[in-house]
Amino acid sequence: MTIEVNGSPREVADGTTVADLLAAMGLPASGIAVAVDGEVVPRADHVRTSVSEGAVVEILTAVQGG
Amino acid sequence: MDDPFVIADREYTSRLITGTGGAANLAVLERALVASGTELTTVSLRRVDAAGGSGVLEALRRLKIDPLPNTAGCRTAAEAVLTARLAREALGTNWIKLEVVADDKTLLPDPMELLDAATTLVDDGFVVLPYTNDDPVLALRLEEAGCAAVMPLGSPIGTGLGIRNPHNIELIVARAGVPVILDAVPMPASDAALAMELGCSAVLLATAVTRAADPEKMATAMRSAVVAGRLARQAGRIPQRFWAQASSPPR
């Protein structure tokens, strides 16, 4: 199925969880935050939150600014 | 601690809050942060890219500087609230520098959206530090909403125009029950001292240091200016007079 990750389409397997997605992208679980369809997914829920077809996923981290 | 800077449940020695934006690279930024003596520094939240993180969080951790995430770039209360919640998740802090700007031309805060977002975030358990206009009424409303400080601007972000309305800053200070932190002042060190002389509790600046020809030296200058201004405020300036008054005894 296709989901949107940080504005770009991405093919993932059915049943993919947030944790699976982060692992596939080579991202650490700490120092980042994930929102699915505009709702924050707390770190503790990454392994049990699966994404569905067309889900809009945002993955953010701290950068220099302000 | 002598004359600590108390904000919410924390005590700081330094009254200089810095930003991390505008530095040529992380090494330059780190040297400037150390020279500034800052204990609280803003960071922004952006999408991760293929290159991974920028390393700024690791640098702050190593330097024992608390991160203060901001909501830079947000235009609506809803955007700012989501960004704050993501920042809390990513950084493990409930402190947020709340920025909700109205348009690109001025980058001035949108008062309605700002107050709306501040109210929501305070209710959600955040320590909210709003970047606000130099408007004494709005500053009071933000304090009433439960904000831990108010951060009025000296002039629009990036203009370098210093403190355009010192009287408004004094009015905000006169009524505030929370720290007043002068923000958005890419300015000479003399204006950082002026902000403190006007009664501000702290100064927040970034590009004045990071984009200076010698960021490390400018950071040292700003640190000294803030200390000088604070001492001058506490010492009590002499009253202004219309006519001259000799300081030597008559002959």
Chai-1 contact restraints between the chains, C-beta under 6 A:
chainA,res_idxA,chainB,res_idxB,connection_type,confidence,min_distance_angstrom,max_distance_angstrom,comment,restraint_id
A,N6,B,R47,contact,1.0,0.0,6.0,A-B,restraint_1
A,G31,B,L57,contact,1.0,0.0,6.0,A-B,restraint_2
A,I32,B,A90,contact,1.0,0.0,6.0,A-B,restraint_3
A,A33,B,L86,contact,1.0,0.0,6.0,A-B,restraint_4
A,A33,B,E89,contact,1.0,0.0,6.0,A-B,restraint_5
A,A33,B,A90,contact,1.0,0.0,6.0,A-B,restraint_6
A,A35,B,L86,contact,1.0,0.0,6.0,A-B,restraint_7
A,V40,B,R85,contact,1.0,0.0,6.0,A-B,restraint_8
A,V40,B,L86,contact,1.0,0.0,6.0,A-B,restraint_9
A,V40,B,E89,contact,1.0,0.0,6.0,A-B,restraint_10
A,I59,B,V48,contact,1.0,0.0,6.0,A-B,restraint_11
A,L60,B,L45,contact,1.0,0.0,6.0,A-B,restraint_12
A,L60,B,R47,contact,1.0,0.0,6.0,A-B,restraint_13
A,L60,B,L86,contact,1.0,0.0,6.0,A-B,restraint_14
A,T61,B,V48,contact,1.0,0.0,6.0,A-B,restraint_15
A,T61,B,G53,contact,1.0,0.0,6.0,A-B,restraint_16
A,A62,B,V43,contact,1.0,0.0,6.0,A-B,restraint_17
A,A62,B,V56,contact,1.0,0.0,6.0,A-B,restraint_18
A,A62,B,L57,contact,1.0,0.0,6.0,A-B,restraint_19
A,V63,B,S44,contact,1.0,0.0,6.0,A-B,restraint_20
A,V63,B,R46,contact,1.0,0.0,6.0,A-B,restraint_21
A,V63,B,S54,contact,1.0,0.0,6.0,A-B,restraint_22
A,Q64,B,T20,contact,1.0,0.0,6.0,A-B,restraint_23
A,Q64,B,G21,contact,1.0,0.0,6.0,A-B,restraint_24
A,Q64,B,S54,contact,1.0,0.0,6.0,A-B,restraint_25
A,Q64,B,V56,contact,1.0,0.0,6.0,A-B,restraint_26
A,G65,B,G21,contact,1.0,0.0,6.0,A-B,restraint_27
A,G65,B,S44,contact,1.0,0.0,6.0,A-B,restraint_28
A,G65,B,A72,contact,1.0,0.0,6.0,A-B,restraint_29
A,G66,B,G19,contact,1.0,0.0,6.0,A-B,restraint_30
A,G66,B,G21,contact,1.0,0.0,6.0,A-B,restraint_31
A,G66,B,T42,contact,1.0,0.0,6.0,A-B,restraint_32
A,G66,B,S44,contact,1.0,0.0,6.0,A-B,restraint_33
A,G66,B,N70,contact,1.0,0.0,6.0,A-B,restraint_34
A,G66,B,A72,contact,1.0,0.0,6.0,A-B,restraint_35
